[in-house]
Amino acid sequence: MRYDLIYVAVGAVVGATLRYTVTSRAMFWGSLPLSVLTVNVLGSLILGVAMAAVQRLGIGSGFVLLVGIGFCGAFTTMSSLAFETANLMDAGMFITAAADVVLNMGVSILVIFLGRTMVILATGGA
């Protein structure tokens, strides 16, 4: 019997719970919201490490389901970023809204590469 849904569900419960814990605290740098940025960047770093570990170490598909789809899928949040950005735009804070999007996407992509690089270096390079 396959346990695919159990892996996804367990990862999702943990990811959603941690996301709620982080995003329920209103964190700002000036008018720039940081809670969603925090979960998106941390989740991207975890995903980068996890997927590189799968490739480099031959970890099974259950790990991908648990961490990649379940945990990271529930921990990170595109819909909250979109909602937050729309609220900033409604308030006339167009530069802050643009900064929020650029930081969320740009830093998240950068930490994917950072996570991959960390695993490559930890496993002997190349």
N, C-alpha and C positions, 0 to 999 in steps of 0.2 A: 504494500500500500504506500502511496506517495503522500507526503506531508507538506506539499507545496503551500496550501492555504494556511496551514498552521504557522509555517515559517513567516509568511507575509503578515498574518494577523498579529503574531507576537511582536515582530519588528514594528508594526504600525502602532500598536498600543504603547510601546515604549517611546517611539518617536513622537506621537501625538501628545503624550503626557509631558515629555520634556519641552516640546514646543509651547504647550500651554503654560508651563512653568516659566519659561523665558519671556514669552510675549505678553503674559499677564502683568508684567512689570513695565511700566511706562518709562522707557529709557530714551533720552534725547541728547543730542549734541546741538545746542541752539534749537532750531526748529526742525532739524533732521532727525527723524525717528530711527532708533538703533535696534529695537527688539527684533524686527523682521530681518534686518540686515544681519544681525548676529546669528539667527538660526539658519539663514540661507548660506552664509559664509562657512559656518561650522559644518553644516550638512554637506556642502560641496567638498570641503576638505576630507571629511569622513568618506564620502563617495569616491573621491580620487584615490585615497589610500586603499579602500576596500577593493575597488575594481582592479587596481594594479596588483594587489596581493593575490587576487584570483588568477590573474594572468601569469604572474611570476612564480607563484607557489602551487598552482594547480588546485586551489581550494574548490570544493564542490559547489554545485548549483544551489544547495540549501543556504549557503552563506550569502549568495547574491540575492536570493529571495528575502532572507532575513534582514540584511543590512541595506542593500541597494534599493530594493523595491519597498519593503516594509518600513524599516526605520527611516531612511532618508526621504522616502516618498511622503511619509507622514510628518517628519520633522521640519522639512523645508516647506516654503509656502509661496507659490506664485500668486495665488488669489489674494492673499493678504497684502502682498506688495502692490498689486493692482489697485486694491481698495484704498490703501494708504496713499498711493500716488494720486488717485482721483480726489481724495479729500484735500490733499495739499493744493491741487489745481483749483478745486472749488474755493479754497481760501485765498486764491490769487498768488500762491507761492510757487510760481512756475520754475524758478531756478532751483529751489529746494526739491521740487518734484523730479526735475531732470537729474539732479545730483543723486537722489535716492535710487532712481532706476540705474544710472551709470554705475554707482557703487555696488548695488546688489548684483548686477550682471557681471561687471568687470572684475570685481574682487572674487566673486564666486568662480569665475572661469580661471583666474590666476591661481586660486588655491586648489583647483582640480590638478593643474600642472604641478603645483608644489607637493600635493599628496602623492602623485605618481612618482615624482623625483625622489621623495623620501623613501618610498618602497624600493625603487631601483637602487639607490645608494645602500640601503640596509641589506639588500640581497646580493651585493657584489657588483653592482653597476652593469652597464651595457645591457 
